């Protein structure tokens, strides 16, 4: 993010008051504040119900109209930056408070001039200013904390993704080295395919989410390289849900799983085998399954796969929190990895 983008996003601390839940919480908080003022007000009983009713009516009208104005002007306010946006919101709330205070005085005491009761107006303006400034301070602190957490998550994702790149390059170089002596022409094909593969991989560097179709294309390029090395020993069976092709997934989330399937499943088998890749989209989730066969002496011993699986679990945790899941299971001579991701087209979580 460049400096211009940062300056434009500095006002992002302003909450989205167009949402029903946000307005409800704002109304509830306002009513609690009014109740506290009513309880603190001297009266013959526990509570001055007359004052509570009038104060609630005034406060809720101010709250709802101010929220509506902030909702309508949110883009313009965010463009101002934090200091100017705070001043603009405070002025907006004060003008709104003054208007409804004067309107209330006129409705309740039409014979009196607003100048006959100036302290009521000043008191309401002072309370509105204090409450608004405290709320803005709270929203700004929450915004800073959120940005810090997002920066930490981005750094963690980048570090986890960076672990995959050298490992992937090392294995690819081994593939080329194994073909140079026996089949130089095929080794040259692998080099060309590897260039295309890394071009795609580098294009996704620093990207938090990419469409599933792009990730699958990268996986197809990787498997094409392994197919040149293993020949007829490697077959891939694709069963993909076309409706899930544009769903966002973290880059390089499937390639390490397929690499494990090749190195720990297909390669030890003399006759090779079939890797089955399935995707299915439900109303809430995207499921991706990768099945591969296991050699009899490999069954139950998958120490080599743990690092990739733990890396991917850490990346999923960093991107999605507890929403996504990765499960590995073994049934006889087959190994299956199941990936569950949110099945929506929303941006970064």
C-alpha positions as CSV (number, residue, x, y, z in Angstrom):
1,X,0.0,0.0,0.0
2,X,1.5,3.3,-1.0
3,X,1.3,6.6,0.8
4,X,-1.6,7.9,-1.2
5,X,-3.7,4.9,-0.4
6,X,-2.8,5.1,3.3
7,X,-3.8,8.8,3.4
8,X,-7.1,7.9,1.8
9,X,-7.8,5.1,4.2
10,X,-6.8,7.0,7.4
11,X,-10.5,7.8,8.0
12,X,-11.3,4.1,8.1
13,X,-11.9,4.3,11.8
14,X,-15.5,5.6,11.1
15,X,-17.8,2.7,11.8
16,X,-20.3,1.6,9.1
17,X,-23.5,3.0,10.5
18,X,-25.5,1.8,7.5
19,X,-25.7,-1.6,9.1
20,X,-28.8,-2.5,11.2
21,X,-26.7,-4.1,13.9
22,X,-24.4,-1.0,14.2
23,X,-27.5,1.3,14.5
24,X,-29.1,-1.0,17.1
25,X,-26.0,-1.0,19.2
26,X,-25.8,2.8,18.9
27,X,-29.4,3.2,20.0
28,X,-28.9,0.8,22.9
29,X,-25.8,2.6,24.0
30,X,-27.5,6.0,23.8
31,X,-30.4,4.7,25.9
32,X,-28.0,3.4,28.6
33,X,-26.2,6.8,28.7
34,X,-29.6,8.6,29.1
35,X,-30.6,6.2,31.8
36,X,-27.4,6.9,33.7
37,X,-28.0,10.7,33.5
38,X,-31.6,10.1,34.7
39,X,-30.5,8.1,37.6
40,X,-27.9,10.7,38.6
41,X,-30.5,13.5,38.3
42,X,-31.9,14.6,41.8
43,X,-35.5,13.7,42.1
44,X,-38.0,12.7,44.8
45,X,-38.1,9.1,43.6
46,X,-35.6,6.6,42.3
47,X,-36.0,7.8,38.7
48,X,-37.4,11.0,37.1
49,X,-39.5,9.3,34.5
50,X,-40.6,12.6,32.9
51,X,-37.0,13.6,32.4
52,X,-36.1,10.1,31.1
53,X,-38.8,10.2,28.5
54,X,-37.9,13.6,27.2
55,X,-34.2,13.0,27.3
56,X,-34.6,9.6,25.5
57,X,-36.7,11.2,22.8
58,X,-34.1,14.0,22.2
59,X,-31.1,11.7,22.4
60,X,-32.6,9.0,20.1
61,X,-33.6,11.6,17.5
62,X,-30.1,13.1,17.6
63,X,-28.5,9.6,17.4
64,X,-30.6,8.3,14.5
65,X,-30.3,11.5,12.4
66,X,-26.6,11.8,13.0
67,X,-26.0,8.2,12.2
68,X,-28.0,8.6,9.0
69,X,-25.9,11.6,8.0
70,X,-22.6,9.8,8.8
71,X,-23.8,6.8,6.9
72,X,-24.6,9.0,3.8
73,X,-21.3,11.0,4.1
74,X,-19.0,8.2,5.2
75,X,-16.9,8.1,1.9
76,X,-16.4,11.9,2.0
77,X,-15.5,11.8,5.7
78,X,-13.0,9.0,5.3
79,X,-11.3,11.0,2.5
80,X,-10.6,13.8,5.0
81,X,-8.3,11.7,7.3
82,X,-8.7,11.1,11.0
83,X,-8.3,14.7,12.4
84,X,-10.5,16.5,9.9
85,X,-13.1,13.6,9.9
86,X,-13.2,13.8,13.7
87,X,-13.8,17.6,13.6
88,X,-16.5,17.2,10.9
89,X,-18.3,14.5,12.7
90,X,-18.3,16.5,16.0
91,X,-19.6,19.6,14.3
92,X,-22.3,17.5,12.5
93,X,-23.4,16.1,15.9
94,X,-23.4,19.5,17.6
95,X,-25.5,21.1,14.8
96,X,-27.9,18.1,15.0
97,X,-28.1,18.4,18.8
98,X,-28.7,22.2,18.6
99,X,-31.4,21.8,16.0
100,X,-33.4,19.2,18.0
101,X,-32.8,21.0,21.3
102,X,-34.3,24.2,19.9
103,X,-37.1,22.2,18.2
104,X,-37.9,20.5,21.5
105,X,-37.9,23.8,23.4
106,X,-40.2,25.3,20.9
107,X,-42.6,22.4,21.0
108,X,-42.7,22.2,24.8
109,X,-42.6,25.9,25.5
110,X,-43.8,27.7,22.4
111,X,-44.1,31.0,24.3
112,X,-40.5,31.1,25.4
113,X,-37.6,32.2,23.2
114,X,-34.5,29.9,23.0
115,X,-32.5,32.7,24.6
116,X,-34.7,32.4,27.7
117,X,-33.2,29.0,28.5
118,X,-29.6,29.2,27.1
119,X,-28.2,26.8,29.7
120,X,-30.3,23.9,28.4
121,X,-28.8,24.3,24.9
122,X,-25.2,24.7,26.2
123,X,-25.6,21.7,28.5
124,X,-26.9,19.5,25.6
125,X,-24.1,20.7,23.3
126,X,-21.4,20.0,26.0
127,X,-22.7,16.5,26.6
128,X,-23.0,15.8,22.9
129,X,-19.4,17.0,22.3
130,X,-18.0,14.9,25.2
131,X,-19.9,11.7,24.2
132,X,-19.0,12.1,20.5
133,X,-15.3,12.7,21.2
134,X,-15.1,9.7,23.6
135,X,-16.8,7.5,20.9
136,X,-14.5,8.8,18.2
137,X,-11.5,8.1,20.4
138,X,-12.8,4.5,21.1
139,X,-13.4,3.9,17.3
140,X,-9.9,5.2,16.5
141,X,-8.2,2.9,19.0
142,X,-10.2,0.0,17.7
143,X,-9.2,0.9,14.2
144,X,-5.5,1.1,15.1
145,X,-5.6,-2.2,16.9
146,X,-7.3,-3.8,13.9
147,X,-4.7,-2.4,11.5
148,X,-1.9,-3.7,13.7
149,X,-3.5,-7.1,13.8
150,X,-3.9,-7.1,10.0
151,X,-0.3,-6.1,9.5
152,X,0.8,-8.9,11.8
153,X,-1.4,-11.4,9.9
154,X,0.0,-10.2,6.6
155,X,3.6,-10.6,7.8
156,X,2.8,-14.1,9.1
157,X,1.2,-15.1,5.9
158,X,4.2,-13.8,3.9
159,X,6.6,-15.7,6.1
160,X,4.6,-18.9,5.8
161,X,4.3,-18.6,2.1
162,X,8.0,-17.8,1.8
163,X,8.8,-21.2,3.3
164,X,7.1,-22.9,0.4
165,X,9.0,-21.2,-2.4
166,X,12.6,-22.4,-1.7
167,X,11.3,-25.9,-1.0
168,X,9.4,-26.0,-4.2
169,X,12.3,-24.6,-6.2
170,X,14.7,-27.2,-4.6
171,X,12.4,-30.1,-5.6
172,X,11.9,-28.8,-9.1
173,X,15.7,-28.4,-9.6
174,X,16.0,-32.1,-8.5
175,X,13.5,-33.1,-11.1
176,X,15.5,-31.3,-13.8
177,X,18.8,-32.7,-12.6
178,X,17.4,-36.3,-12.7
179,X,16.4,-35.8,-16.4
180,X,19.5,-34.0,-17.8
181,X,21.6,-37.2,-18.2
182,X,18.8,-39.6,-19.2
183,X,16.6,-37.3,-21.3
184,X,18.1,-33.8,-22.1
185,X,15.1,-32.8,-24.4
186,X,12.6,-33.6,-21.6
187,X,14.8,-31.7,-19.1
188,X,14.6,-28.7,-21.4
189,X,10.8,-29.0,-21.5
190,X,10.8,-29.1,-17.7
191,X,12.9,-25.9,-17.5
192,X,10.5,-24.1,-19.9
193,X,7.5,-25.3,-17.9
194,X,9.2,-24.4,-14.7
195,X,9.7,-20.8,-16.0
196,X,6.0,-20.6,-16.8
197,X,5.1,-22.0,-13.4
198,X,7.3,-19.6,-11.5
199,X,6.0,-16.7,-13.5
200,X,2.5,-17.5,-12.3
201,X,3.8,-18.1,-8.8
202,X,5.6,-14.8,-8.6
203,X,2.6,-13.0,-10.0
204,X,0.7,-14.1,-6.9
205,X,3.4,-13.1,-4.5
206,X,2.1,-10.7,-1.9
207,X,-1.5,-11.6,-2.8
208,X,-3.6,-12.8,0.0
209,X,-6.3,-14.5,-2.0
210,X,-6.6,-15.6,-5.7
211,X,-9.4,-17.3,-7.6
212,X,-9.5,-21.1,-7.2
213,X,-9.1,-21.4,-11.0
214,X,-5.7,-19.7,-10.9
215,X,-4.5,-22.0,-8.1
216,X,-5.7,-25.0,-10.1
217,X,-3.8,-23.8,-13.2
218,X,-0.6,-23.5,-11.2
219,X,-1.2,-27.0,-9.8
220,X,-1.7,-28.3,-13.4
221,X,1.6,-26.8,-14.5
222,X,3.3,-28.4,-11.5
223,X,1.8,-31.8,-12.2
224,X,2.8,-31.5,-15.9
225,X,6.4,-31.2,-14.8
226,X,6.1,-34.2,-12.5
227,X,4.4,-36.1,-15.4
228,X,7.4,-35.5,-17.6
229,X,9.6,-37.0,-14.8
230,X,7.4,-39.9,-13.8
231,X,5.8,-40.6,-17.2
232,X,3.0,-43.1,-17.2
233,X,3.4,-43.8,-13.5
234,X,1.5,-40.6,-12.7
235,X,-2.1,-40.0,-13.6
236,X,-4.3,-37.3,-12.3
237,X,-8.1,-37.6,-12.1
238,X,-9.9,-34.2,-11.8
239,X,-13.4,-33.9,-10.5
240,X,-14.0,-30.2,-10.2
241,X,-17.1,-28.1,-9.4
242,X,-17.2,-25.4,-12.1
243,X,-19.3,-23.2,-9.8
244,X,-16.4,-22.9,-7.4
245,X,-13.8,-21.7,-9.9
246,X,-14.0,-18.0,-8.9
247,X,-14.0,-18.5,-5.2
248,X,-11.0,-16.9,-3.4
249,X,-8.3,-19.2,-1.9
250,X,-4.8,-18.5,-0.6
251,X,-2.1,-18.9,-3.3
252,X,0.0,-22.0,-3.2
253,X,-2.4,-23.7,-0.8
254,X,-2.9,-26.8,-3.0
255,X,0.5,-27.2,-4.7
256,X,2.3,-28.4,-1.5
257,X,-0.5,-31.0,-1.0
258,X,-0.1,-32.3,-4.5
259,X,3.7,-32.3,-4.1
260,X,3.2,-34.5,-1.0
261,X,0.9,-36.8,-3.0
262,X,3.6,-37.2,-5.6
263,X,6.6,-37.6,-3.4
264,X,5.1,-39.7,-0.6
265,X,2.4,-41.5,-2.6
266,X,3.1,-42.0,-6.3
267,X,7.0,-41.9,-6.4
268,X,7.6,-44.9,-4.0
269,X,5.2,-47.1,-6.0
270,X,6.8,-49.1,-8.8
271,X,3.7,-49.0,-10.9
272,X,2.7,-45.4,-9.9
273,X,-0.9,-44.5,-9.3
274,X,-3.6,-42.0,-9.7
275,X,-4.0,-38.7,-7.7
276,X,-7.7,-37.8,-7.5
277,X,-8.5,-34.1,-7.0
278,X,-12.1,-33.1,-6.1
279,X,-13.8,-29.8,-5.4
280,X,-17.3,-29.3,-4.3
281,X,-19.1,-26.1,-3.3
282,X,-22.0,-26.0,-0.9
283,X,-24.1,-23.1,0.3
284,X,-21.5,-22.2,3.0
285,X,-18.3,-24.1,2.2
286,X,-15.8,-25.0,-0.5
287,X,-14.4,-28.6,0.0
288,X,-11.3,-29.7,-1.8
289,X,-10.1,-33.3,-1.5
290,X,-6.8,-34.8,-2.6
291,X,-6.5,-38.7,-2.7
292,X,-3.3,-40.5,-3.4
293,X,-2.3,-44.2,-3.0
294,X,0.4,-45.3,-0.6
295,X,3.1,-48.0,-0.8
296,X,2.7,-50.7,1.8
297,X,5.9,-49.7,3.6
298,X,4.8,-46.0,3.6
299,X,1.4,-46.7,5.3
300,X,1.4,-45.2,8.7
301,X,4.7,-43.3,8.2
302,X,4.1,-39.8,6.9
303,X,6.7,-37.7,8.8
304,X,7.7,-36.0,5.5
305,X,4.2,-34.6,5.1
306,X,3.8,-33.1,8.5
307,X,5.8,-29.9,7.7
308,X,3.7,-29.0,4.7
309,X,0.4,-29.8,6.5
310,X,1.3,-27.8,9.5
311,X,2.5,-24.9,7.3
312,X,-0.9,-24.9,5.5
313,X,-2.8,-25.1,8.7
314,X,-0.9,-22.1,10.0
315,X,-1.7,-20.2,6.8
316,X,-5.4,-21.1,7.0
317,X,-5.4,-19.9,10.7
318,X,-3.8,-16.6,9.7
319,X,-6.2,-15.9,6.8
320,X,-9.5,-17.4,8.1
321,X,-9.1,-17.8,11.8
322,X,-11.0,-20.9,13.0
323,X,-13.3,-20.9,10.0
324,X,-11.2,-23.0,7.6
325,X,-10.0,-26.5,8.4
326,X,-7.5,-29.1,7.0
327,X,-7.9,-32.7,7.8
328,X,-5.6,-35.6,6.8
329,X,-6.8,-39.2,7.0
330,X,-5.5,-42.6,6.0
331,X,-7.7,-45.5,4.9
332,X,-5.7,-48.7,4.1
333,X,-3.4,-48.0,1.2
334,X,-4.8,-44.5,0.5
335,X,-4.2,-41.1,2.0
336,X,-6.7,-38.3,1.8
337,X,-6.4,-34.6,2.6
338,X,-9.6,-32.6,3.0
339,X,-9.5,-28.8,2.8
340,X,-12.6,-26.8,3.9
341,X,-12.7,-23.1,3.1
342,X,-15.5,-20.5,3.3
343,X,-17.6,-20.8,0.2
344,X,-18.2,-17.1,-0.6
345,X,-16.8,-14.5,-2.9
346,X,-16.0,-11.9,-0.2
347,X,-12.7,-10.2,-0.1
348,X,-9.9,-10.5,2.6
349,X,-11.2,-11.8,6.1
